[in-house]
Amino acid sequence: MLEQKLGDALNTARKEKMEKEEQKVMFDTSIQQLEDSMHALRMQIDEVKREKEEKEDEIARLSSFNSTLLTHVRTLLFLSSSPSTSIEWERWVRWERCEKA
């Protein structure tokens, strides 16, 4: 009878040990999955930051282009509004054509 009780206690202890080991494996797996998810999120954040910087650079480039274009439009308006500057107008038109060529 004592042997039976000791055998049952030993079996119970083994079962508990196996259950704890299974729980540890599940816990370790969950931790690894969380770490993988965090890594993926960091990579996505880095990608979004890069895209944001690219868009900001594009906005700056377009803003500069817009400013240059506005300057040209103002120059054209000024030159076209004054009949006495027709010579300057013709020079400017020729210069623009050379720039585009």
Buried (B, 14 or more C-beta within 10 A) or exposed (E): EEEEEEEEEEEEEEEEEEEEEEEEEEEEEEEEEEEEEEEEEEEEEEEEEEEEEEEEEEEEEEEEEEEEEEEEEEBBEEBEEEEEBEEEBEEBEEEEEEEEE
